[in-house]
Amino acid sequence: MDLSEAKTILVVGCSGGGKSTLTQILSQKYDLPAVHLDIYFWQPGWTITPMDKWREKVKELTNQDKWVMDGTFSESFDLRFPAADKIIILKLPRLVCLYRAITRVFKYSKKDRRPDMAEGCDETFDFKFYQYIWTYDRKVFPKITKAIEVYNCEKKVVYLKSHEEVEFFVRGLR
């Protein structure tokens, strides 16, 4: 796939679906700044940024000339979907996402924070988070499809539904 003309790429999908990894790959391939929204949304101790400040930050980030941005955060679709030249939706099976989210607890310790995560947000076993992943297809994914329709984004969307599809997609980047 040729994304070389895209200056703004949005990567959305379920937690554990590989958004941050794909964002890093696209950032390096096309020399676009990687923007991991988790860093801006979460404050230390997994505290949520107040919505007015959050939306202000998202506006600031999407107003940049170039970016590849990851994060679902449906409350800011109205800002991000129209601003993106290309939208990549990772729709991996929930068991894959759940497995990856659980294994992150073992991979990243308190002293070795994920590079795409905010300071003071250590990986822990979190039943509510795993429940979010489990119910994502029913509760969150419909918001993505609705945003695609509302913001007339059908022509700029790429769906990737498995690890193999993601690998094939990455190998085919020009």
N, C-alpha and C positions, 0 to 999 in steps of 0.2 A: 504494500500500500504506500502511496506517496502522500506523506503529510508535510512535505517540504514547504508548501505554500502556506500552511497553517502557522499562524503566529500565536494563537491562543487555543490551547487544547485542555479540555476538561475530562477528568477521569473520575467516574462515579461507580459505586457498587457497594456490596455488603462488606462489613468489617471482616478482615481475613481473606478478602478476595484478591488481593495483590495490587491494590490501587497505588500504594506508595512505591512499590518495586517497579511497576510499569511507568510511573511518573519519572522515576530516576532514569530509566532507560531512554524515554522520550526526551528528557531534558538534555542528556548527553548527546544523543543522536542529532538533535536539531538545534543545539545550543540555545535552549530556552530556559529561563529561570524556573526551578522547581518550587512550587508553592504547596506546602502541606498544610491544609487548613486546620488539622488537629493542633498544630503549634499555636494558632491564633485563637481557637475556640476554647481550648481547655486551659485553665489556670492551675497552679499547683494544688495538689490534692484532688484532682478531677473536679474542680469547681468550674461551672459554666460561666463564660463571659456574658455580662448583661446584653440582652438582645439589641438594644440601640447601639451599643459600642461594637458588637459583633457585625451588624449590618454595615456600619460605617467602615469597619476594617475591610470587609468583603468588597465594598464599593471601591475603596482605595486600591485593593489588590487587582480587581478586574479592570480598573482604569489604566493599568500598566500596558505598554505596547505589546509585550511578549510575555507568555507564561505557559507552563503546563501545570495544572492545578488538580490536586486530588482531594476528595472528601465528598460525602453525600450531602449532609446538612440541608435537608429539603426546604427549610425556612429561608434559604438564600437562592433557590433556583431562579427566581425572577431576576436576580442580578447576574447570575453566572451563565445560564443557558443562552440568553441572547448575545452575551459577550464572547462566547466561544466560537471559534472557526470550526472546530471538530469536537465531538463528544464521544468518548469511549465508555461504554457501559459494560462493566464486568458482571456477568450473571452466572457465576460459578455455583455449583450445588452447595446447599447449606451445610452438608456434612464436611465438605472440604473447607469452607470458611470457618466452621466451628473448630475443626481440628487445628487449623493454622492459628486461630486466636488462642487456643489452649496451649499450643506448643510455644507461643511467644512468651508465656510466663516463665518457661524454663530457659529460653534463649537469652532473654534480657533480664539482668539482675538490676538491683538498685543502683549499682555503680556503672552499669552499662545500659543506659537508657536508649530506646529506639531513636534513631536520628530524625524520624519524622513525627516525633511526639513532643509535647510541651514539657518543659522543665517541671519536675515535681509530680509527674504522672507515671508512676511505676506500674509495671504490669503485675496484676494480681488475679487470682481466681475470683471472678465476679459473676454470680449467677444471673443478675439482671442483664449484664452485657451479653451473656450467652443466650439468654432468652430473646434479646433483641435480634441476635443473629438468626435464631431459630424461627422467629416470626417475621423476618425481614421481607420475604417474598409476598406475604399477605398484607403487611402493614406499611412498608416503605416503598417497595418497588412500584406499586400503583401510582405513587406520587411522581416517580420518575417518568413513567409513561404519560401521565397527565401533563407534566411540564413540557415534554417533547411536543405534544399536541398543541398546548396553549401557546408556546413560543415558536411554533412552526419550525421545528428543528429536525424533521424526519430525514432530510437530505444530508445532514452533517453527522449522523449517528452511526457508530460502529458497535455491534454487539459481539462480545466474546463470552462463550458459555462454558469453556473448559480450560484447563491448564494447557492442553494440547493446542487449542485454538489460539491462546495467548502466545505460545511459543511460535506457532506458524505465522501469526501476525507480526511478531517482532523480527523473525527471520526475513519477512517480506518487506520490511521498511526500506524505503529508498531515500 
